[in-house]
Amino acid sequence: MLSTITVYVLPTVFVLGVLIFFHELGHFLMAKQVGIRVEKFSLGFGPKLVGITRGGTEYLLSAFPLGGYVKMAGEEADDELKGEPWEFPSRTVWERMRVVASGPVVNILLGYILMAMVFSFGHQVPRFYTEAPVVAWIDNGSVADKAGLRVGDLIISIDQEPMKNWEDVYIFVKMAAVPSHTFDLLIKRDNRQQIIQLPMTESIEGNPASLGFAYYMAPEVGKLTPGFPAEAAGLQVGDIITQIDGQPISHWVELSQIIHDKPGKQLELTIKRQGSSLSIPITPQLQPETGIGLIGIQPAQPMVLRRYGPWKAVRYGFQEANDLLKLTFEFLGRVFSGRASSKSIGGPIAIAQIAGKAAATGASNLLWVMAFISLQLGVLNLMPIPILDGGVIVFLFIEAILKRPVSLKKREIAQQVGLAMIVLLMVFAFYNDIMRLISG
């Protein structure tokens, strides 16, 4: 019991407590800035442990350390209004909107700051990021292949930007990739330098793999997916696949392409395991959605800790936060349109598992999780659902248009609907968490 609390509960309380506290701090600071009296600002919820009053605000330390709350003058429906300028309803619509929006905005800003801290303190990156950018794979018929890039080429610069390692290549391509842009790669081949031009198109993603070239990735099993043919056939983590049906395999991409192209057809894998050579028959499982074959293996990906200077930490951290925000919006769009499984929605148990594992692997990973969840909280709280900050902002927009507040009765009904939606979402998330625990 004690170990469970230490491993899961304490990291979860810390992560959510800090993020909710900063959310409420955003409301508090903006309320003060526009002239609204904050009657209470509490660190934690529940019974008051200790408090002190300064400038008309009672600052509290409460019993339950999960976040905090602010109580503004005239904010609640049953507050007795005096018509004073420091009351919440007395301020203009736009001032109130700023106060309401400031909580989610602070969460989003905090996500960016935390992500920059992750890259400053040290960030786990794939080992290949630190290696010289020597091309180890060219996909036949790809943009890179047609442009004349070849295995063994050393990438010296892209668009005159020096490339010291694969990390530079991936980040530069990711940040500079736009449709119709053509990358100028200065490469070294046979001790001679030349320029290779790689054009981008709408269908190409911003990474070297989509352009058809890659770093060296050993055909080594790094992870097995339960229930797939590889596990049933007896493959093990650490196995190196050297041949398929007698054809030598030198790169993971080569391995995956053959497996993808052979759904339902038995293959003979030659593997190297602890110095011995073994032969294992295996039949890739057809994936109806994509038509490809899979055997349920993932590549080995050694990781190293990288630290960055202030400028790169901010640059890379902000880019990471941008990517996570983009993924959040894309995921929400897929869920609401039915293109993504609602089973991927997680709740408090999932957060506890993620926070616990992150805390166990180091402060940098815990900061990354905090940044990710902070961005999620910011986005979700801005959704136009009554009872959330986004729902309040919608009511304020309506008030600005109608020149009068939405009636109390209508707001209460909308808030009850919003509360029911949130409760149902939480129940569903709990159900998903529990089913994941049961299924392992």
For each residue, the residues with C-beta under 8 A, 3 or more apart:
1: 4 5
2: 5 6
3: 6 7
4: 1 7 8 9
5: 1 2 8 9 10
6: 2 3 9 10
7: 3 4 10 11 356 359 360
8: 4 5 11 12 352 353 355 356
9: 4 5 6 12 13 352
10: 5 6 7 13 14 359
11: 7 8 14 15 352 355 356 358 359 366
12: 8 9 15 16 348 351 352 355 356
13: 9 10 16 17 65 66
14: 10 11 17 18 355
15: 11 12 18 19 351 355 366 369 370 373
16: 12 13 19 20 66 67 351 373
17: 13 14 20 21 44 65 66 67
18: 14 15 21 22 370
19: 15 16 22 23 67 107 110 370 373 374 377
20: 16 17 23 24 66 67 68 377
21: 17 18 24 25 43 67 68
22: 18 19 25 26 106 107 110 374
23: 19 20 26 27 67 103 104 106 107 377 381
24: 20 21 27 28 41 67 68 69 70 103
25: 21 22 28 29 68 106
26: 22 23 29 30 102 103 104 105 106 107
27: 23 24 30 31 70 72 99 100 102 103
28: 24 25 31 32 38 41 70
29: 25 26 32 33 102
30: 26 27 33 34 98 99 102
31: 27 28 34 36 37 38 70 72 88 99
32: 28 29 35 36 38
33: 29 30
34: 30 31 91 95 98 99
35: 32 85 86 91 95
36: 31 32 72 73 86 87 88 91 95 99
37: 31 56 57 72 73 86 87
38: 28 31 32 41 56 57 70 71 72 73
39: 56 57 58 71 72 73
40: 57 58 60 69 70 71
41: 24 28 38 57 58 59 60 68 69 70 71
42: 45 48 59 60 61 62 68 69 70
43: 21 59 60 61 62 65 68
44: 17 49 60 61 62 63 64 65 66 67 68
45: 42 62 63 64 66 67 68 69
46: 62 63 64
47: 62 63
48: 42 51 60 61 62 63
49: 44 60 61 62 63
50: 60 61
51: 48 58 59 60 61
52: 58 59
53: 56 57 58 59
54: 57 59
55:
56: 37 38 39 53
57: 37 38 39 40 41 53 54
58: 39 40 41 51 52 53
59: 41 42 43 51 52 53 54
60: 40 41 42 43 44 48 49 50 51
61: 42 43 44 48 49 50 51
62: 42 43 44 45 46 47 48 49 68
63: 44 45 46 47 48 49
64: 44 45 46
65: 13 17 43 44
66: 13 16 17 20 44 45
67: 16 17 19 20 21 23 24 44 45
68: 20 21 24 25 41 42 43 44 45 62
69: 24 40 41 42 45
70: 24 27 28 31 38 40 41 42
71: 38 39 40 41 75 76
72: 27 31 36 37 38 39 75 88 99
73: 36 37 38 39 79 84 86 87 88
74: 79 81 87 88 89 90
75: 71 72 79 88
76: 71 79
77: 408 411 412
78:
79: 73 74 75 76 87
80:
81: 74 87 89
82: 87
83: 87 90
84: 73 87 90
85: 35 90 91
86: 35 36 37 73 90
87: 36 37 73 74 79 81 82 83 84 90 91
88: 31 36 72 73 74 75 91 96 99
89: 74 81 96 405
90: 74 83 84 85 86 87
91: 34 35 36 85 87 88 95 96 99
92: 95 96
93: 96 97 396 399 400
94: 97 98 400
95: 34 35 36 91 92 98 99
96: 88 89 91 92 93 99 100 396
97: 93 94 100 101 393 396 397
98: 30 34 94 95 101 102
99: 27 30 31 34 36 72 88 91 95 96 102
100: 27 96 97 103 389 392 393 396
101: 97 98 104 105 382 389 393
102: 26 27 29 30 98 99 105 106
103: 23 24 26 27 100 106 107 381 389
104: 23 26 101 107 108 377 378 379 381 382 389 390
105: 26 101 102 108 109 378
106: 22 23 25 26 102 103 109 110 378
107: 19 22 23 26 103 104 110 111 374 375 377 378 381
108: 104 105 111 112 325 374 375 378 379
109: 105 106 112 113
110: 19 22 106 107 113 114 371 374
111: 107 108 114 115 321 324 371 372 374 375 378
112: 108 109 115 116 317 318 321 371
113: 109 110 116 117
114: 110 111 117 118 367 368 370 371 374
115: 111 112 118 119 317 318 320 321 324 367 368 371
116: 112 113 119 120 313 314 317 318
117: 113 114 120 121 313 317 367
118: 114 115 121 123 317 320 364 367 368 371
119: 115 116 123 307 308 312 313 314 316 317 320
120: 116 117 307 308 310 313 317
121: 117 118 307 363 364 367
122: 305 306 307 362 364
123: 118 119 305 306 307 308 316 364 368
124: 303 304 305 306 364 365
125: 129 130 167 303 304 305 306
126: 129 301 302 303 304
127: 130 131 301 302 303 304
128: 131 166 215 216 217
129: 125 126 165 166 167 170 304 306
130: 125 127 165 166 167 304 306
131: 127 128 134 165 166 215 216
132: 154 164 165 166
133: 154 155 163 165 166 168 169 215
134: 131 152 153 154 155 215 216
135: 138 144 149 150 151 152 153 154 155 187 213 214 215
136: 151 214 215 216 217 251
137: 151 213 214 215 216 217 251 253 254
138: 135 142 144 145 149 150 151 212 213
139: 142 144 145 212 213 214 253
140: 145
141: 145 146 212
142: 138 139 145 146 211 212 213
143: 146 147 198 199 201 204 211 212
144: 135 138 139 147 149 198 208 211 212 213
145: 138 139 140 141 142 149 212
146: 141 142 143
147: 143 144 196 197 198 199
148: 196
149: 135 138 144 145 153 185 187 196 198 212 213
150: 135 138 153 189
151: 135 136 137 138
152: 134 135 189
153: 134 135 149 150 187 188 189 196
154: 132 133 134 135 187 188 189
155: 133 134 135 158 163 169 185 186 187
156: 162 163 186 187 188 193
157: 160 161 162 163 185 186
158: 155 161 163 169 172 173 176 183 184 185 186
159: 172 176 183 184
160: 157 184 186
161: 157 158 168 172
162: 156 157 168
163: 133 155 156 157 158 168 169 172
164: 132 168
165: 129 130 131 132 133 168 169
166: 128 129 130 131 132 133 169 170 215
167: 125 129 130 170 171 306
168: 133 161 162 163 164 165 171 172
169: 133 155 158 163 165 166 172 173 208
170: 129 166 167 173 174 207 208
171: 167 168 174 175 316 319
172: 158 159 161 163 168 169 175 176
173: 158 169 170 176 177 183 206 207 208 211
174: 170 171 177 206 207 319
175: 171 172 206 319
176: 158 159 172 173 181 183 206
177: 173 174 181 200 204 205 206 207
178: 181 200
179: 200 201 202
180: 199 200 201
181: 176 177 178 199 200
182: 197 198 199 200
183: 158 159 173 176 197 198 199 200 211
184: 158 159 160 195 196 197
185: 149 155 157 158 195 196 197 198
186: 155 156 157 158 160 193 194 195
187: 135 149 153 154 155 156 193 194 195 196
188: 153 154 156 191 192 193
189: 150 152 153 154 192 193 194
190:
191: 188
192: 188 189
193: 156 186 187 188 189
194: 186 187 189
195: 184 185 186 187
196: 147 148 149 153 184 185 187
197: 147 182 183 184 185
198: 143 144 147 149 182 183 185 211
199: 143 147 180 181 182 183
200: 177 178 179 180 181 182 183 204 211
201: 143 179 180 204
202: 179
203:
204: 143 177 200 201 210 211
205: 177 210
206: 173 174 175 176 177 210
207: 170 173 174 177 210 211
208: 144 169 170 173 211 213 214 215
209: 212 213 214
210: 204 205 206 207
211: 142 143 144 173 183 198 200 204 207 208
212: 138 139 141 142 143 144 145 149 209
213: 135 137 138 139 142 144 149 208 209
214: 135 136 137 139 208 209 217 251 253
215: 128 131 133 134 135 136 137 166 208
216: 128 131 134 136 137 251
217: 128 136 137 214 251 252 253 299
218: 240 251 252 299 300
219: 240 241 242 249 250 251 252 254 255 299
220: 238 239 240 241 252 299 300
221: 224 230 235 236 237 238 239 240 241 297 298 299 300
222: 237 297 298 299 300 301
223: 237 297 298
224: 221 228 230 231 235 236 237 296 297 298
225: 228 230 231 296 297 298
226: 231 296 440
227: 231 296
228: 224 225 231 232 285 294 295 296 297
229: 232 233 282 283 284 285 295 296
230: 221 224 225 233 235 282 295 296 297
231: 224 225 226 227 228 235 296
232: 228 229
233: 229 230 280 281 282 295
234: 280
235: 221 224 230 231 239 269 271 280 282 295 297
236: 221 224 239 273
237: 221 222 223 224 300
238: 220 221 273 274 300
239: 220 221 235 236 271 272 273
240: 218 219 220 221 271 272 273
241: 219 220 221 244 249 255 269 270 271
242: 219 248 249 270 271 272 277
243: 246 247 248 249 268 269 270
244: 241 247 249 255 258 259 267 268 269 270
245: 267 268
246: 243 268 270
247: 243 244 258
248: 242 243
249: 219 241 242 243 244 254 255 258
250: 219 254
251: 136 137 214 216 217 218 219 254 255
252: 217 218 219 220 255 256 299
253: 137 139 214 217 256 257
254: 137 219 249 250 251 257 258
255: 219 241 244 249 251 252 258 259
256: 252 253 259 260
257: 253 254 260 261
258: 244 247 249 254 255 261 262 267
259: 244 255 256 262 267 284 293 294 295
260: 256 257 263 284 292 293 294
261: 257 258 292 293
262: 258 259 265 267 284 293
263: 260 284 285 286 287 291 292 293
264: 283 284 286 293
265: 262 283 284 293
266: 281 282 283
267: 244 245 258 259 262 281 282 283 284
268: 243 244 245 246 279 280 281
269: 235 241 243 244 279 280 281 282
270: 241 242 243 244 246 277 278 279
271: 235 239 240 241 242 277 278 279 280
272: 239 240 242 275 276 277 278
273: 236 238 239 240 276 277 278
274: 238
275: 272
276: 272 273
277: 242 270 271 272 273
278: 270 271 272 273
279: 268 269 270 271
280: 233 234 235 268 269 271
281: 233 266 267 268 269
282: 229 230 233 235 266 267 269 295
283: 229 264 265 266 267
284: 229 259 260 262 263 264 265 267 293 294 295
285: 228 229 263 293 294 295 296
286: 263 264 291 292 293
287: 263 290 291 292 293 294
288: 291
289:
290: 287
291: 263 286 287 288
292: 260 261 263 286 287
293: 259 260 261 262 263 264 265 284 285 286 287
294: 228 259 260 284 285 287
295: 228 229 230 233 235 259 282 284 285
296: 224 225 226 227 228 229 230 231 285
297: 221 222 223 224 225 228 230 235
298: 221 222 223 224 225
299: 217 218 219 220 221 222 252
300: 218 220 221 222 237 238
301: 126 127 222
302: 126 127
303: 124 125 126 127
304: 124 125 126 127 129 130
305: 122 123 124 125 364
306: 122 123 124 125 129 130 167
307: 119 120 121 122 123
308: 119 120 123 312 313 316
309: 312 313
310: 120 313 314
311: 314 315
312: 119 308 309 315 316
313: 116 117 119 120 308 309 310 316 317
314: 116 119 310 311 317 318
315: 311 312 318 319
316: 119 123 171 308 312 313 319 320
317: 112 115 116 117 118 119 120 313 314 320 321
318: 112 115 116 314 315 321 322
319: 171 174 175 315 316 322 323
320: 115 118 119 316 317 323 324
321: 111 112 115 317 318 324 325 371 375
322: 318 319 325 326
323: 319 320 326 327
324: 111 115 320 321 327 328 371 372 375
325: 108 321 322 328 329 375 379
326: 322 323 329 330
327: 323 324 330 331
328: 324 325 331 332 375 376 379
329: 325 326 332 333 379
330: 326 327 333 334
331: 327 328 334 335 340 344
332: 328 329 335 336 379
333: 329 330 336 337 339
334: 330 331 337 339 340
335: 331 332 338 339 340 342 344 345
336: 332 333
337: 333 334
338: 335
339: 333 334 335
340: 331 334 335 344
341: 344
342: 335 345 428 432
343: 432 435
344: 331 335 340 341 432
345: 335 342 425 428 429 432
346: 349 350 351 429 432 433 436
347: 350 351 426 429 430 432 433
348: 12 351 352 429 430 433
349: 346 352 353 430 433 434 436 437
350: 346 347 353 354 429 432 433 436
351: 12 15 16 346 347 348 354 355 373
352: 8 9 11 12 348 349 355 356
353: 8 349 350 356 357
354: 350 351 357 358 369
355: 8 11 12 14 15 351 352 358 359 366 369
356: 7 8 11 12 352 353 359 360
357: 353 354 360 361 365
358: 11 354 355 361 362 365 366 368 369
359: 7 10 11 355 356 365 366
360: 7 356 357
361: 357 358 365
362: 122 358 365 366
363: 121 366 367
364: 118 121 122 123 124 305 367 368
365: 124 357 358 359 361 362 368 369
366: 11 15 355 358 359 362 363 369 370
367: 114 115 117 118 121 363 364 370 371
368: 114 115 118 123 358 364 365 371 372
369: 15 354 355 358 365 366 372 373
370: 15 18 19 114 366 367 373 374
371: 110 111 112 114 115 118 321 324 367 368 374 375
372: 111 324 368 369 375 376
373: 15 16 19 351 369 370 376 377
374: 19 22 107 108 110 111 114 370 371 377 378
375: 107 108 111 321 324 325 328 371 372 378 379
376: 328 372 373 379 380
377: 19 20 23 104 107 373 374 380 381
378: 104 105 106 107 108 111 374 375 381 382
379: 104 108 325 328 329 332 375 376 382 383
380: 376 377 383 388
381: 23 103 104 107 377 378 388 389 390
382: 101 104 378 379 388 389 390 393
383: 379 380 388 390 391
384: 388 390 391 393 394
385: 388 390 391 418 421 422
386: 391 394 395 411 414 415 417 418 419
387: 391 415 418 419 422
388: 380 381 382 383 384 385 391 392 418 422
389: 100 101 103 104 381 382 392 393
390: 104 381 382 383 384 385 393 394
391: 383 384 385 386 387 388 394 395 414 415 418
392: 100 388 389 395 396
393: 97 100 101 382 384 389 390 396 397
394: 384 386 390 391 397 398
395: 386 391 392 398 399 405 406 411 414
396: 93 96 97 100 392 393 399 400
397: 97 393 394 400 401
398: 394 395 401 402 406
399: 93 395 396 402 403 404 405 406
400: 93 94 396 397 403
401: 397 398
402: 398 399 406
403: 399 400
404: 399
405: 89 395 399
406: 395 398 399 402 410 411
407: 410 411
408: 77 411 412
409: 412 413
410: 406 407 413 414
411: 77 386 395 406 407 408 414 415
412: 77 408 409 415 416
413: 409 410 416 417
414: 386 391 395 410 411 417 418
415: 386 387 391 411 412 418 419
416: 412 413 419 420
417: 386 413 414 420 421
418: 385 386 387 388 391 414 415 421 422
419: 386 387 415 416 422 423
420: 416 417 423 424
421: 385 417 418 424 425
422: 385 387 388 418 419 425 426
423: 419 420 426 427
424: 420 421 427 428
425: 345 421 422 428 429
426: 347 422 423 429 430
427: 423 424 430 431
428: 342 345 424 425 431 432
429: 345 346 347 348 350 425 426 432 433
430: 347 348 349 426 427 433 434
431: 427 428 434 435
432: 342 343 344 345 346 347 350 428 429 435 436
433: 346 347 348 349 350 429 430 436 437
434: 349 430 431 437 438
435: 343 431 432 438 439
436: 346 349 350 432 433 439
437: 349 433 434 440
438: 434 435
439: 435 436
440: 226 437
